[in-house]
């Protein structure tokens, strides 16, 4: 069977023209599966990691609908609403609509907190075809009577799991109560945990489920490494690795994850003292400062960007060669989302994780989830042998347990059960 192309999808000619200009030829799995479903008007429950092309999966059908069903907008009206968790993702999604809809006559607006209301209110007064919004700012605008959601035809919940993690559930339910019941709803999430599925079930009508890249999968071209190090030595280790790359003349664009906003700022200061250009993005920085840092990172003016999980959601930067888990994520699923920032679009990448004594249990959970051991790197001046020995001991203990259980376990039919290896 031949591979599907964008030309095989029944999208309007102006969309094909824009896709051709950007050399989009073969849709990603989420695009190939979701676009026909959305074009049919069905509700969608989509599970896909960041970087799989899900924005185009919903933006292209929405733009197709706007182009093929043109009409005059009423004051304050919204035809399609896209809810996102962060400002960065809101800007990214808005840019995608602009890119794909370059030859379509439509009006779009992005709204988020941290900036003035005046321009947003002025545009909303004319009505918009597509509104990309964070929940808090949207409710503020609605409370002031600046937007009418009673005629929304398509609702998109993008990164729904992250919105729940950030405590937006009450806001999301409030917004959904303001929408008409007769609408198309597209529910997209990187993970499908119990709370996510519960929300999806309550708002979707006979949805089609599309799932690609399950949460436990990791990109094949990502070289994963773990470095055992004491907490107090992590900043020096990061500086050591960066200087080593510089000496080897290795081009790199490194995204570093910090667990907290204050930790991100402290790390940037330490890197500056070591003579390394870096910047940070997190919730306490202004929108202008965050966008400026991202622009410098995209342009290669700085090679290191330190980010918290929340701020990093929605970052779309090509050519990230290294992802560093400076602080281990709290949840093993977050590990997969983080390292998925590299090795995109067929490129190769490296994921480097610093593991201190407080991270041992999470490392153990990550290896069990991805069902493979992460390569241990000892060749650095801050290697902690005690932590390595502890982790290797756990690996060996699990192998013995699996080996002992295998012959004893039986299925209902009486035959032996094959025990899947942890990794």
C-alpha positions, 0 to 999 in steps of 0.5 A: 500500500502506497504512503498517503500524501497531503494531496490525498486529503480532501482539503481546499486548494488554498491549503494545499498551496500553503502546504506546498510552499512549506514543502509539506508532503507526507502527513504525520500519523496523527495528521493522516488519521485525524484530518479525515475524521475531523473533516467528517464533523466527528468528535475526536479523542486524540493522544499524541506527544508534543512534536507529532504534528497535532496542531496541523491535524486540527488547524487544517480541517478548521481552516477548510471549514472556514473557507468552504462555509464563508459568512459574515461574522457577528460582533464578538462572535467566535466560530472556532475556539482553541483552548491551550494551557500556556502563553507559549503554546497559544502563540505557537498555535496562532502562528500555525493558523497564520502559516496554513491559512496564508491564502484563506480569508479569515480572522484569528486572534490569540489571547493570554494573560500578561498583556493589555486588553485593549487590542484584544477587545478591539479585535473581538468586537469585530468577531473572529473565525479562530480564537486561541486562548488560555482559560483565565484570560478568556474568562476575564474577557467573557466576564467583561462582556467582550466575547460571545461564545454562544455560536462556537462551532468547533472547540479544541482542547489542546494539551488537555492533560497539562491544563488539568495539571495546572488546575484549570479544570474549573475554568475549563468546565465554566467555559464549556458551559458557555458553549452550545451543545451542538458543536464539534469537540476535538480533545487532544492530550499527550497522556490519557490518565483517569482524570483526562478520560473522565473529562473527555467522556463528559464532553465528547459525543461518540468520539473517534479515538486516534492514538499515536506514540503512547506515553511509554514510547521514546524516539528511536533516534534519541541517545539516552544517558544518565549521569549519577551526581550529587545535588551540589555538583550538578551546576558544575557538571552542566558547565563541564559538559557545555565547555567540553562540547565547545572544545570539541566544536560540537554545535548544540542547542540545549534545552535544560529542565529545572523543577522550579522557577527559582531553580531556573534563575539560579542555574542561569546565574551560575552558568553566566559566572562560568562564562556560558550564555544562557537564559530562562523561561518560566511563569514569573517572567513577563511575556515579553521576556519569555518571547525574547529568550525564545527568539534568541534561542531560535536564532542561536544567540544563546545555546542554552535555554533553561525552562520549567515544565509548564513554560516549556509546553508549547516550545517549538524550536527546530534543531534542539540537539540536547535535552538535559534533565537537570532536575528529574521530573516528578512523574515518569511520563514527563520524562518522555515529553521532555526528551521528545523536544529533540530528535524531531523531524528525523534528526538525531538527539541526545537526552542527558539526565542528572540523577541525584540521591533524591531521584533514584525512585523516579529513575527506576520508574522511568526505566520500568515505563520505557522498558529499557535501561538508560545508558550510564555515563561515568566519564565525568569528574562528578560521577557518584559510584554509590548511586550507580551501584545502588541502581545497578543492584536494583536492576539485577534484583528485578531480573532475578525476580522475573526469572524466578516468577516465570516458571511458576505463573500460569494462565487460566488454561493451565499453560505457562504465561510469558512474563514481559521483561521490565526492560 
